[in-house]
Amino acid sequence: MLRLQVPLPDHYTTMSAAELEQSIRAAKQTLGERLLILGHHYQRPEVFRWADASGDSFKLARFAADNQRATDIVFCGVHFMAESADVLTGDHQRVILPDLNAGCSMADMADIDQVEEAWEALAEVVDVERVVPITYMNSSAALKAFVGRAGGAVCTSSNARAILEWALARGEKVLFFPDQHLGRNTAYAMGYTSADERVWNPRQELGGLEDRDVKEATFLLWKGHCSVHQRFRPEHVRAARTEHPGVQVIVHPEVSHDVVALADKVGSTERILAWVEDAPSGAVLGIATEVHMVQRLAAEHPDKTIFTLDPLVCPCSTMFRIDEPHLAWVLDHLVRGEVVNRITVDAETSEWAKVALQRMLDIT
């Protein structure tokens, strides 16, 4: 998806760390309660420290919706997160993304045109009234609206199983997008096997499948992935166990199933945080998720040995686009009564996206 971020004025790119801190602090003080800065767990530390609330994407969107005093919500995350916040917040609230180039490669792997084409192709082979579309939270508002109109729901990494169980109680098949790994790992946890799934490649006719594949499959998994979580491999787990006897391996469900099969615990961002918090002093924890979060956990729990399973410690490159110069820039505009980089979702899309999100809440 093409997004155009205007270049920052030189003033912001040449500011020292001390000057940036002073600028952001002064803007926050001036704006007071009408400003709410949200920070995703994967944010770089110099940005994360300014967050008034932290969490995963859905938790932050809900937090914004529940904070009626704030009229200007600066979301230090990525584009789909800001869209979700705009869907859930009131008309008096404005959602701002510091850098429009902060997208999500996984979310961009499924766009509305591709999904609608897939739906039309499926309708030529099976009764789509018996196919339930489920989209991961990491998707555009347009996809959330699509599943809302088509009788499906949104899911998060923590409630995916409950949503898929609901879907299969009302249909014969699930079209799950955009992350194949979350869909596969959840299906395995429910007792299904590889025989029950097929990967849908949106770049090929009928997803690269034969008619019989579509008819036989219970799960049609979109060929998408997280660029960070796909980096984790079984050899990383084996190396951690060799180097750290007794290590507890904790992984996010966006990693591939061969890694999940070797892990001690598999859970969402919020569950990983809770498991680390509850681990006893002296625990050794190897974690497969974004490196900034792992490093933050290690700093917050010095009595525990916490490290990333990926030796190359690759950050989320799109989340990394949010930095202090961009944050200072949008805040300075707000102080002057100007809004830049506002993220808005049109009324119809917002209405149907809310339907899909509400179904998720009703189910879980």
Helices and strands as residue ranges (DSSP letters): H 10-13, H 17-31, G 32-34, E 35-40, H 45-48, E 53-55, H 57-66, E 72-76, H 79-88, E 94-96, H 105-108, H 112-123, G 128-130, E 131-136, H 141-149, E 153-155, H 160-170, E 173-177, H 180-189, G 194-196, E 197-200, G 205-208, H 211-216, E 219-222, G 229-231, H 234-243, E 248-251, H 257-260, E 265-266, H 269-278, E 284-288, H 291-300, E 305-308, G 319-321, H 324-335, H 347-363
